[in-house]
Amino acid sequence: MPHSIFIMERKGDIRRPPELIAYDIDSVALANRLVRSIAKSGRINGFDRMTGQRWFRWRDTVFEVYRLETGPS
């Protein structure tokens, strides 16, 4: 199944809708590596065990990065 990668911006209590940044990725391993690499681009980053999402902080904004299965190819 193809996967897509999304990023969501959170600043305080305000959350913006997720934005699609990559799609039609055939390999789950590749999609996970891309999510990890994007999250690690921020000096302050981590993994939320409750949601399974990776995140990074830039200034006073937190960006959540995650992948989703997008249906049959």
N, C-alpha and C positions, 0 to 999 in steps of 0.2 A: 504494500500500500504506500502511496506517496505521502510525504509529510510536508508541512509548512511550518515556518518559523515566524513568530509574532513577538513584538516588543510593546510593552505598556508602560506609560510614564505615570509616576505617582509623586505628587508634591504635596506633602501634608495630608489633608483629608481629601484632596482633589485627585481623581483618577481620570485619565484620558482614555478613550476607547483604544483597544489594541490596534496596532498597525502591522500589516503583513510586510515582512522584509525579505522572505524567500519562500518559494513554493516548488512543488513537483520534484521533491528530493526523494529518490527511490530507496535510499538506504537509511534505516533508522540509526545506524552507527554514525553515518556521516552527519545526519541532522543533529544528533546529540553532540558531536564534536563541534559543529558550527555554533550551537547554543552556548557551549562551554567557552569557546574562543571569544565570542561576542561579550559574554559576561565578564571574562577575565580582562577585557580591554580596559575596564575601569580599575583604578588602583585599589579601590575599596569594593569588594565583591563577595558573593557568597551563594549558598544554596539553602533554600527554605525547605526543610524536611516535611513540613505540613502540606505544602502545595506541590512540592516536587519541581518548583521553578527556580531558576538561577536569576541572580540580580546583580546590578552594579550601581554604585552611587556616583553621581557627578554633580558637584556643588551641593545644592540642597534638594536634589531630585533623585529619586530611586527609579531605575528602569528594570522591569521584570522581563526576562527573556524566556520563551518556552516554545516547544514544538507540539503540533497536533497532527494526528492522522487526518488526511483530507479526503478520504474515500477511495474507491477502487480506481485503478489507473485505466 
